């Protein structure tokens, strides 16, 4: 009887371990599809979710594609934001007022992160692809509520 119990426990542990084995998820570039960006960003942004659900707690990875001249007014997030520029050039500034003179250009290959609650703003010099990753939920709160595009889209 003891042998049967040990065998049953071993089989159960193996089944649990197999169920918890990570699954590889690949996103070949040719199969990726852009969708309209979230309502929390100005019209023209496109996005794709690569990992997780950014509206829920837990890890996520997003990509945004912004057209040339795209502007995001001062805003902040409730979680630390991690950003990698994959292509193009984005200019980023910190603070509660949009000021192009205070912006720093980030070209393809650049990386940055800033703590939750840090007000920042952005402008794209060319079409730009930006990858964000972090812990959800991903939120955006505009410093000036009049800058928030939610509810303004047709």
Secondary structure by P-SEA (a helix, b strand, c coil): caaaaaaaaaaaaaaaaaaacbbbbbbcccccccccccccccccbbbbbccccccccccbbbbbbbcccccccccccccbbbbbbcbbbbbbbbccccccccbbbbccccccccccccccccccccbbbbbbbccccbbbbbcccccccccccc
